[in-house]
Amino acid sequence: MMAVSLFCTNCQGSSLREYLLENTMSRKSIWFGIVSITLIAVLLGGYFFLMRKPVLYGAVVNPPMPAAEINTIDMRGNTFRVSGLRGKVVMLYFGYVNCPTECPLTMAHLKQALDILGTNAQDVQVAMISTDPGRDTPQSMSEFLGKFDSTFLGITGKPDDLAKIYQEYGIVVLEGGETHSSFTYVIDRKGQLRLTFVPDSTPEDIAHDLKIILAEN
């Protein structure tokens, strides 16, 4: 029977035991390197995940810009100023009471978004600026908006004052006044215009973005 050599023929005189030990140490070094690289990749991935900016579903105004001042009256006869709402997030929409579809849909979505926010909704003010002040009386605006939420404000005023507001916010009012804006404007706590939402934005998306804006310092 042929005897088995205790020496590795490829190890230049090293014993089999030393050869196996060297290979084991080499494999351990490789695995240690792989584990280290993986750990570093995970840590870097976690860092960038935490540092990333939250995703917003509305159209972001970048960079944010100061919202044009509005100085007129609301449906209760009180003075309404955007600057007077610092500390709250303002949802600004342009529409009219007799609007058959877009205005009611938008108000309904905003109401549902506030319901999702729960107690945080107290820091949000929804305001609809009338594009038909000749027919949108304080009473009709109150009745219309009251169907959705008692905190919603209807904004009206003198034609010249409203015309300036329309211009500032890029609203072209059709003859006869039956016009609604293509967007709902979101103004943050500091009075900066931050986002716009289209009429068919979902309440979930609106609430998601409002939570982020409300959480900002």
C-alpha positions in Angstrom: 0.0 0.0 0.0 1.3 3.5 -0.9 2.1 5.7 2.0 0.4 9.1 2.2 2.9 12.0 2.4 2.5 14.3 5.3 3.9 17.2 3.2 2.2 19.3 0.5 3.9 18.8 -2.8 3.1 22.5 -3.7 4.2 24.1 -0.5 7.9 24.1 -1.0 8.7 22.0 2.1 5.9 23.3 4.4 4.0 20.7 6.3 0.4 19.9 5.4 -0.7 21.4 8.7 1.0 24.7 8.1 -0.4 24.8 4.5 -4.0 24.3 5.8 -3.5 26.9 8.5 -2.3 29.5 6.0 -5.2 28.8 3.7 -7.7 29.1 6.6 -6.2 32.4 7.6 -6.4 33.6 4.0 -10.0 32.7 3.7 -10.8 34.4 7.1 -9.1 37.6 5.8 -11.2 37.5 2.6 -14.4 37.0 4.6 -13.4 39.7 7.0 -12.9 42.1 4.1 -16.3 41.2 2.6 -18.1 41.7 5.9 -16.4 45.0 6.5 -17.3 46.3 3.0 -20.9 45.1 3.5 -21.1 46.8 6.9 -19.8 50.1 5.5 -22.2 50.0 2.6 -25.1 49.4 5.0 -24.1 52.3 7.2 -23.7 54.6 4.3 -27.0 53.5 2.9 -28.7 54.2 6.3 -27.0 57.6 6.5 -28.2 58.7 3.1 -31.7 57.3 3.8 -31.9 59.4 7.0 -30.5 62.5 5.3 -32.7 62.4 2.2 -35.5 64.9 1.9 -39.0 63.7 2.2 -40.9 63.1 -1.0 -43.7 65.5 -1.7 -46.6 64.7 -4.0 -47.6 68.2 -4.8 -45.8 70.4 -7.3 -42.9 72.0 -5.3 -42.2 75.7 -5.6 -38.4 75.7 -5.7 -37.1 77.8 -4.3 -40.0 78.8 -2.0 -41.2 82.4 -2.5 -43.0 84.8 -0.2 -46.8 84.5 -0.8 -48.3 87.7 -2.2 -50.1 89.6 0.5 -53.9 89.4 0.5 -55.7 92.2 2.3 -59.5 92.0 2.0 -62.5 90.7 3.9 -63.9 87.3 4.6 -67.5 86.1 4.5 -68.0 87.1 8.2 -67.0 90.7 7.5 -63.6 90.4 9.2 -60.3 91.6 7.7 -58.4 88.8 6.0 -54.7 88.9 5.5 -52.3 86.1 4.6 -49.7 87.7 6.9 -52.2 87.5 9.7 -52.0 83.7 9.5 -48.3 83.3 10.3 -47.9 80.1 12.3 -50.5 78.3 10.3 -50.4 76.5 6.9 -52.8 78.2 4.5 -54.6 76.3 1.7 -55.6 78.9 -0.8 -58.1 78.2 -3.6 -59.9 80.4 -6.1 -63.5 79.5 -7.0 -67.2 80.3 -6.8 -70.2 79.1 -5.0 -72.2 77.9 -8.1 -69.3 75.9 -9.5 -70.8 72.5 -10.5 -67.8 70.2 -10.2 -64.2 71.4 -9.6 -64.9 73.7 -6.6 -67.0 71.1 -4.6 -64.5 68.4 -5.5 -61.5 70.4 -4.3 -63.3 71.4 -1.0 -64.3 67.8 -0.4 -60.7 66.6 -0.9 -59.3 69.3 1.4 -61.9 68.3 4.1 -60.9 64.7 3.8 -57.2 65.6 4.1 -57.9 67.6 7.2 -59.7 64.6 8.7 -56.6 62.5 8.1 -54.5 65.0 9.9 -56.6 64.7 13.0 -55.7 67.3 15.7 -53.0 68.8 13.4 -55.7 70.1 11.2 -56.1 73.0 13.7 -52.9 74.4 12.3 -54.3 74.5 8.7 -56.6 77.2 7.3 -58.5 76.6 4.1 -59.6 79.8 2.3 -61.6 80.0 -1.0 -61.3 83.4 -2.7 -64.4 84.2 -4.7 -64.0 84.8 -8.5 -67.7 85.8 -8.7 -68.1 88.4 -5.9 -71.2 89.8 -7.5 -73.1 86.6 -6.7 -71.1 85.1 -4.0 -72.7 86.8 -1.0 -71.4 86.2 2.5 -74.4 84.0 3.2 -74.1 81.9 0.1 -70.3 81.4 0.7 -71.0 80.5 4.3 -73.6 77.9 3.3 -71.5 76.4 0.5 -68.3 76.1 2.6 -70.2 75.0 5.7 -71.2 71.8 3.8 -67.6 70.8 4.0 -66.1 72.3 7.2 -67.1 75.2 9.4 -63.5 76.4 9.6 -63.3 77.0 5.9 -63.2 80.7 5.0 -64.8 82.4 2.0 -62.9 85.5 0.9 -64.5 88.3 -1.0 -64.0 92.1 -1.3 -64.1 95.1 -3.6 -63.6 94.3 -7.4 -60.4 96.3 -7.5 -58.9 94.6 -4.5 -59.8 91.2 -5.8 -58.4 92.0 -9.3 -55.0 92.7 -7.7 -55.1 89.4 -5.9 -56.1 87.5 -9.0 -53.1 89.0 -10.8 -50.7 88.3 -8.0 -51.6 84.6 -8.1 -51.9 84.2 -11.8 -55.7 83.8 -12.0 -57.5 84.8 -15.2 -61.1 85.4 -14.3 -63.5 84.8 -17.2 -66.2 87.4 -18.0 -69.1 86.6 -15.7 -66.8 85.5 -12.9 -67.4 81.7 -13.2 -63.7 80.7 -12.9 -61.8 78.4 -10.6 -58.1 78.1 -10.2 -56.2 75.2 -11.6 -54.3 74.8 -8.3 -54.7 74.9 -4.6 -51.8 77.0 -3.2 -50.0 75.9 0.0 -48.4 78.6 2.1 -46.3 77.5 5.0 -46.1 78.8 8.6 -43.6 81.5 7.6 -45.7 82.8 4.7 -43.7 81.1 1.9 -45.5 79.6 -1.1 -44.4 76.0 -1.0 -46.6 73.7 -3.1 -49.6 73.6 -5.4 -52.1 70.8 -5.8 -54.3 70.0 -8.8 -58.0 69.5 -8.2 -57.8 65.7 -8.5 -55.0 65.3 -6.0 -56.0 62.7 -3.5 -56.8 63.5 0.1 -54.0 61.1 1.2 -51.4 62.8 -0.9 -52.5 66.2 0.4 -52.4 65.1 4.0 -49.0 63.5 3.5 -47.5 66.8 2.3 -49.2 68.9 4.9 -47.8 66.7 7.6 -44.3 67.3 6.3 -44.9 71.1 6.0 -46.4 71.3 9.4 -43.5 69.4 11.0 -41.0 71.9 9.7 -39.5 74.4 12.2 
